[in-house]
Amino acid sequence: MAANPGIPVESLEPVPVWRFFAELSAVPRPSKHEEKARAYIRQTAAKYGFTVREDAAGNLVVDVPATPGCENAPVTVLQGHLDMVCEKNAGTQHDFMNDPLRLRIDADEKGAQIVRADGTTLGADNGMGLALAFAAATTPGVVHGPLELLCTSDEEMGMTSAKALDPALLRGRRMINLDSEEDNAVYIGCAGGRDTSLSWEFKTAPLPNRTAACRVTVSGLRGGHSGVDIHLNRGNAIKLLARVLRAADPQRLRLVEIAGGSKRNVIPREASAVVVGPLRIAETLSRAAAEIQAEAQQAGETGCTIRVEDTPAADLPAAIGPGDTQRLLVTLTGLPHGVLAIVPDIPGLVQTSNSTSTIESPRAEGKLRVTIGCLSRSSSLPELRTVARQLAAVGELAGATVESGNEYPGWQPNLNSPLLATCRRIYEQLYGAAPIVAAIHAGLECGLLGERVGTGTLDMVSFGPHIVGAHSPDERVYVASVQKVWQYLQAVLAELARA
């Protein structure tokens, strides 16, 4: 099936869901800049005569009256987040602060119909969840009890609004989070997370005479979600870059600048550095680049490209010394990236991981300020803190300033959940098989929201349509899966309305 750029996405079935998704996709909503998205929610609620309430953290709740005859059912909360991860391919012209997403109907490798964006992330995480919630609230014929549509902000960059939720904002005590990405699963648990930063202020000095310079660039990796995709062993552009640079003479290599990755919750797809060294440094690094590129391609990163390009040394600012350069490269090599532990009782489920996600090197007053950003995840709080201590130890050995924080809890599974029992029963009735009941190695807001409302008082599940490549420009959502989840959500809400 070829792409269908002339067919509007809002013409797809179910039309109410795709209409809301298309409208939201036209609203810029980077993390920490959700003002336009909040305005869209208020305008949409007003259009349908719904009341909107907001707390000091920017969380919105849209109150939706019950279908006539279902007023006495308990309130059900439908929850999603307004922000999206903003990633784009090199060469793609897109301003996430102002431009609408360019949606395309396309097909995957097997011919299944998908929706994706043109060169950017799609924002199905979590725009599709919000579209499902608003479609359920506004479509004639959907039976439901009283609903609260909870729209949080800044989920992707630290879950800050969920952390500060005013508990009085929610009356409902059962919640369906619509931020999952597998349509055959009901999630009842997730990992917690913690940020760690390692930083240095390296002194710079003028470049020595008879010096050659080059830029090394790693690109074309698949990237992806640093939690959900961490077990796939996808290449890390920052780690590959460090491997190439370490092939140079450690006594003469000097770093001018380095950058890689974009966000802590994204596996880095691109990284680059400018270095100076012996006159034949480009030849040495090119040989290493060719070898490491071939290894990465054999490991599944078929699009990986590592380029070494000569750069006029006379045009460059000062560089840091060889000792500091090696200290940084050794640190990048030593920092863990990938799966660190599997849940003992559930083979295949990641318990603990770390992503070495970002590096930047702004200049200031004769210094190069280098910062490495990591995101650790674990469903075990002691394990999460153990990884933080490990990262801190590596940083201390390397003379870095280490900052660790922004910790958020996991969501502990409750197999005795009444809401789970309802969701399982409805799924089996519709599809003739039991859903997968699982926990996810990613940060859902359920753990924080449950903690804010009161531990053990909020009965929660999470489900959603099939989304692949979240947090990367390869993100796509499957049209047939949206149809399935729309059918499922309607059936669950109708059953809950009878309770």
N, C-alpha and C positions, 0 to 999 in steps of 0.2 A: 504494500500500500504506500503510495507516494504522499508527500506532504500536501496539505490542502490549505495554503495560505489565504485563499479567497473565501473560505467558509468560516464564519465567525464562531468562536468557541461557545458563545451563549446559545447557539443552535443545537448543541449536543444534548443528549438525554442523560440525566434528568435536567430539563431546562431550568427549573428554579435554582438548582445548585450551581450550574455553570453560569447563570446570569449573575448571581452574587459573586462568584469567583472572578468573573471578568471585570465586574465593577471594582472589586477590591484590588485587582491587579493593576488597575489604572491609577491607584493611589500610592505614591511613594511612602515607604514605611521601613526605613532602616532601623535597626535597634537603637534605642535612645532618641529616636526622632519619629515618634508615632503620632505627632500632633494631627496630621492630616487624616490618619486612619481613625483616630478618635472622633474627629469631626464627621467622617463618613458614617461611623456607627451611630452618632447622635442624629444625623440627618435621616438615616434609614429608619431608626426607631420612631422618629417623629412622623415619618411618612405612614407608618402603620398604627400610629396612636399609642405606642408603647412608652412607658416611663423609663428614664435612664437615671441611675444613681452612680456616683463616683466617690472614691475615697481619696485621701491626700496623696497616695502613691500613684494615682492615675489609673487604677483598676475601674473598669466600667461594668455595671450590671444592668442588663436590659430585662425588665419585668414583662413577662408574656402571660396574659390570662389563659386559663385552661379552655380547652374545647368545651362548649356547652354540655353539661351533664357530668363533667369530670372535675368540677371545682374542688371536690373534697379529697382528691388524691394528694399525697405528699408532694412537695415541691421537688423538682428535678433540676439540677444544675447542668448545663451544657457548657463546657469550658474550652477555650482556645486562646492563643496569643496573637497579638496584632503584628508584631515585628517579624522580619524575615532576614535571613543571611544574605548579604549582598556580595556575590562573587560574579566575575565576568571573565571571559577568555581574553587573552592578550590580543589587542587589536580591535576589540569590540568597543564601539562608542556608546556609552550609556552613563547617564548621571542618575544614580540611585536616589538622590535627594529631590530630583525634579521630574524625571522622565517616567512615563508609564512603562510597564513591562510589555514586550512584544510577544504575544502568545501565538503558538503555531500548533495546528493539528498535524500529527505525524504518525509514523509507525516505528515500532522497535525492530530488532533484527529478525524476529519471527513473524512480523506482520501485524502484531497486536496494536490497536489504535491507542495513541498516547497524546498527551498535551505537554508541550515543553515551551521554554522561552528561547528567544533568538539570541544566543551567545551569553546568556546570563542565567543565574539561578531563577527558578520558576516561582518560588514563594508558595508552593503547595504546602510546604511546611511553614506556617500552619494556616495559610489562607483557605485551604480546602476544608479544614475543620470548622472554621468560622462560617464558610459558605454552607456547609451541611447544617449547622446550628440555625442560621437565619432562614434557610429554606424550610426547615422543620417548623419554625415559629410562624411562618407567613403563608405557607401553601395550604389552600383549602383542601379539606379531606384528610389532613394529617391529624390523627387523634392524639392528644397529649393532655396531661394534667398541667398545673401551673409550672412555668419554666422560668429559670433565671439564666440568662446568657452571660457568662462571666468572660470578659475580654481583658486579658492581662497584657502588660508591656514589657519590653526588654528581656524576654525569655532567653534569647540566644546569647546575650552578653552578660549573663549573671543572674537572671531570674529576680531582678531587684524589686519589681512591683509585687510579685508573689510573696517575696520575703516580708514585705511591709503591708500585706493585705489587712485591712480593718475587718476583724472577724464579724462585726455587726453588719457588714455589707451583705452577707449571705444568710438567707433564711433556710435554704435547702440543706439537707443532710445526706443526700445521695448525689453523686456527681459522675457524669460521663465526660472524661477528657477525650477530645477528638484529635489528638496529636500523635497517633501511632501510624505505622506505615506498612502494615501487613493485614490484608482483609480476611485472613483465616485465623486470626489470633485475637484473644482478649487479654490485655496486659493488666497485671495486678501488682506490679512492683517495678522499681527502676533503681539505677545507681545514683549515688551521691557524687559530688565533685568538689574539687579544690584547685585554685590557681596558684602557681608558683612562678616568680620572676627572678632571674639571675641577671645582675647588671654590673658593669664596670665603667670607670672613667679612665681610659687609656690616654697617656700623653702622646702627642704627635710630634713629628720632627720633619724637616725638609727631606726630600728624596735625595739619596746619595747619587754621585756621578755614575755614569755608565750603567744606567738602570733601564730595564725594559718593563713595560706594563701591559697588562691584559685584563679583559673582563671575562669571567666564567659565568655562564648562564645555564641553569637547569630549567627545563620547561616540558610541557606536554604530558605531565603525570595526571592520573585520574582523580586524585584527591578524594574528597568525600567527608562524611561525618566522622568526627574523631572518636565517637563512641560506637554508634551502630555499625560502622565499617571497619573498626580497628582490627578485628579478627581476620580481615581479608588480606593482611600483609601488603597493603598498597605502599608504593614507594613514597619516601619522604624527601622532598626536594632539598631541604636544609641539610639533612644527613648525607645525601649524595654529594652535595656541594662540598661539604667538609672533607669527604673522602678524596675528592679530586684535588683539593688544595693541599692536602697532606702529602701528596706525591712530590711536591716541590722541596727544594733544599730548605730544611727548617732553620738553618743559620742565616739565611739571606732573604727569606720571604717576608714581605711587609704588607699589611692589610691597609687599604685606603678606605674601603666602605664595604658593607655587606647588608643584605636585606633578603627576607624570605617569608613566605606565608602571609596571611592577612588577619586571621582570627584564631583564637585558641581552640574553638570547637570545629575547626576545619583542618584536615590533613593537608599539609602544605604541598601545592602543586608546582610552584615556581620559586626559584631563589637565584640570587646572583651576587657576585663579589668582584671588586676591582682590587688587584694586587700588583705589587712591583717586586722585582727580583733580578736574578742573573739575566744576561742578554738573551739566552736561549730558553727562558722560562716558558714561553708559549708552546714550544715543542714538547717540553716535559709534561706540561699540563694537558696538552692535546692527546698525548699517548694515554695518559690516565683516564681522560674523559672518554675516549673511544672504548676502552676496556670496561669502565663502569657503566657506560650507556648500554653496551651489549649485555652486561649482566642484568641490568634493570629490565631490558626488553625481554630477555629470556625468562625473567621472573613474573612476567605478565604486564609490565608497563610498556606496551608496544609503541606508544606514542612518545616515549621519553627521548628528549634531545638534549645533549650537553654540548654547548658551543664554547670555544675559546677564541677570543677575538683580540687582536693587537689594539692597544690604546696608546696614543701619544703621551709619554710620561711628562712632557713639559706642560701639558694641560691639567695635570692633576694637582690637588692640594697635598698637604703633608700626609704622612702615613704613620701608623704605630710601629713599634719596634718588632724584631723577629721573636723575641721572647714572649711578648704579649700576644702576638699573632698565634704562636703555637699554643699558648695557654688557652686561648679561645677555641681553637680547632680541636684540641684534646678534650675540652669540656663538651663541645658539640658531639664528639664521637662517643664520649662516655655517658651522656644522658640517655636514659632508656626511652624507647618509643615502641609501642605495641602492647600486646597482651602480656600481663605479668602474672595472672593467676586465673584459674577456672573455678567456678563454683563446684565444690567437691561432690555434692549430691545431684548435680544436674550437668552431666557431660555436655560440653559444647557451649555452655553459657558462660560468658566472660564475667569474672568477678571483679578483677582489678586491671587497670591499664594506665598508661601514660602516653600523652601525645606531646612531643616537642614541636610546637606549632608555629612559632613566630620568632623572627630576629630582625632587629632594626639598629641603625647606627648613625643617629644624628650628630652633627658637629657643634661644638660650642667652646669658644675661648681656648683654642689650642689643644682641645681634647676630642676624642671620639667616644661617645657614650653608647655603649653596646648593651642591648637588653634582649634576653631570651625569654620567651613566654611558654609555659607548659600548662597543660590541663590534665589533672589526674582524676580518675573515676574509680569508684568501687561501691559495691553493695554492702561492704563491711566497713564501718567507720574506723575501726582500729587499723585495717589494711590501708585505708585511704591516708591516714595520718602517718603510717609507716613509709609510704611512697613519698610523702612530703618531706619526711626526715631524710630519706635517701637523696632526694634532689638537693636538699639543703647541704648535705654532706659533700656532694660533688661540687656545689658552688663554693663552699668554704675552702675546700682543697685548692680551688682555682682562684681564690682571692676575690670572689664576687660578693656583692651585697645581695642578700637573699631576702625576698619578701614573699610570704605565703598567707593566703586568706581567701575570702569570698567562698567559704565552705558552705555547702548546702547538703541537707540530708537526703538519703535515699528514701524510697517508699517501700515499706515492708509488706510483703504479700499477706493477704487474709483469705485463705481458701474457704472460710466459712461465711464469706460475704453474701448477704441476701441478694444484692444487686448482681453479683457474679452468677449466682444460681439462676436468676431470671435470664441473664444474657446467654448463658449456656443452653438453657432450655429452648429459648427462641431460636438460637442458631441451629440447633439440632432439628427443630421442627421445619425450618426453612430449607436447610441444605442436606439433611439426612446424615450428618456426621457431626461429631463434637468439635468445637473450635479448639485450637491450641490455647492453653492457659499458661502464660509465661510472664517472666520479668524481662525487662529490656536494659541493655547496657548503654543507657543514655539518660540524660537528665530530663525527666518530666516534672511538671510543677506540682504534681499530686503530693509528693512528700512534703513540700513547703506549705501548700495550702492546707493539708491535713494537720500539720503542726500549728498553723496559725488559727484554724478554727477550733482546734482542740484534739489532741491525740486520741484516736479511736472513735471520734464522733462523726467523721465524714466517711461514708461508704462509697468507694470509688472503683471504677474500672476505666480502661482506656482502649479505644479501637479507632480504626480509620482506614482509608483506602490505600491501595498498593502504590507507594512512592519509591522510586529508585533514584539514587544519586543526590539525595538531599545535601545541601551545603556546597554543591558544586554546580557549574554550568551544565552538567549532564543531567540535572534533576528533571524527572518526568513523572507524571501521574497517569495511571492507566484508566481509560474511559470506562471499560467494563467493570472495573473494580469500584469506581465511583457509583455506578448503578447498583452494584451489589450492596455497598455500605449504606446507600440511601434507602434501599428496601429494608435492610436490617435495622437501621436506626428508627424508621417508622414503626416497625413491628415491636421493637423494644419499648418505645414511648407509649404505644397503644396498650401494651401489657402493663406498664407501670401506671398508666392512667386508671386502670381497673383496680389497682391495689387499694 
